Amino acid sequence: MTDQKKAPVFCENYCLVCKGARAGNGFFKAIQNIELKIFGSKGCPWGKARTEYYGVTPDQPIKK
């Protein structure tokens, strides 16, 4: 993780689609899969920021 950048909190804490998909909700997983196909493997701009900061795509939980 990079200490120089601010953590991308929207995708992690506030995005209903991403939070719901990571929690296992099938409806949100389906929406997220469509989003990932449209925007690419890293997802929307907030998902891309999350991928760059944490090193995991929006559909994966953060490794601790």
C-alpha positions in Angstrom: 0.0 0.0 0.0 1.1 3.5 -0.7 1.2 5.9 2.2 1.5 8.9 -0.1 -2.0 8.6 -1.6 -5.3 8.9 0.2 -7.2 5.7 0.6 -10.1 5.4 -2.0 -12.9 5.0 0.5 -15.9 5.3 -1.8 -15.5 1.9 -3.5 -14.6 0.3 -0.2 -17.1 1.8 2.2 -19.9 3.6 0.3 -20.6 2.0 -3.1 -23.7 -0.1 -2.8 -22.8 -2.2 -5.7 -19.2 -3.0 -4.7 -20.0 -3.5 -1.0 -23.0 -5.7 -1.8 -21.1 -7.8 -4.3 -18.2 -8.4 -1.9 -20.7 -9.3 0.8 -22.1 -12.1 -1.5 -25.3 -10.5 -2.6 -26.2 -12.1 -6.0 -28.1 -9.1 -7.3 -25.1 -6.8 -6.7 -22.7 -9.4 -8.1 -24.6 -9.5 -11.3 -24.6 -5.7 -11.6 -20.9 -5.6 -10.8 -20.1 -8.2 -13.4 -21.9 -6.0 -16.0 -19.9 -3.0 -14.8 -16.6 -4.8 -15.0 -17.4 -5.8 -18.6 -18.3 -2.3 -19.6 -15.4 -0.5 -17.8 -12.8 -3.2 -17.9 -11.3 -5.5 -15.3 -10.6 -2.7 -12.8 -14.1 -1.3 -13.0 -15.3 2.3 -12.6 -12.9 5.2 -11.7 -13.3 4.5 -8.0 -12.7 0.8 -8.6 -9.5 1.6 -10.5 -8.3 3.8 -7.6 -9.1 1.0 -5.2 -7.2 -1.5 -7.4 -4.1 0.8 -7.6 -4.1 1.5 -3.8 -4.9 -2.0 -2.4 -3.8 -4.2 -5.3 -7.2 -6.0 -5.6 -10.0 -5.5 -8.1 -13.4 -4.1 -6.9 -14.9 -7.6 -6.7 -12.2 -9.0 -4.4 -11.9 -8.4 -0.6 -8.7 -6.7 0.7 -6.1 -9.1 1.8 -5.2 -8.5 5.4 
